[in-house]
Amino acid sequence: MTNETNESGKTGISVKVNPKGPYLVSGKFLFVGADGKEEVKEGNVALCRCGLSKNKPFCDGTHRETDVLD
């Protein structure tokens, strides 16, 4: 996978920290799992930051049931 850039020199990949929510990664990027498996992702991917997701590293919305991210 190449690291393509746009005219402003940015890659087109963004990571947004949502208040009381997940990291939202947008764009086309290489995702490497804990097992070393590589997968190209494109679009929006929500990554857990509360540590409570049953689908780690992806967010499953469990943070909404707690005050862990207050």
C-alpha positions, -999 to +999 in steps of 0.1 A: +000+000+000+014+034-009+011+065+013-007+088-012-008+125-005-031+152-017-022+187-030-018+200+006+007+173+014-017+154+038-023+117+034-061+119+035-062+098+067-075+114+098-079+103+134-105+121+155-108+117+193-145+118+200-154+132+235-168+103+255-164+080+225-140+061+203-111+071+181-126+075+146-101+067+118-111+079+084-095+072+050-077+043+034-050+028+056-032-004+066-046-020+098-022-044+115-039-066+142-023-079+174-018-112+155+002-094+128-025-099+102-026-069+078-058-056+063-065-026+041-093-006+056-112+022+038-139+045+051-146+050+088-134+027+116-142+033+153-115+021+176-122+015+213-105+038+238-124+029+270-111-007+270-145-022+276-154-033+241-161-070+235-149-065+199-115-049+206-098-031+191-131-019+175-157+001+194-190-017+202-206+012+220-201-002+255-186+031+267-222+046+266-232+023+295-204+036+318-189+068+329-153+056+320-149+084+294-164+112+314 
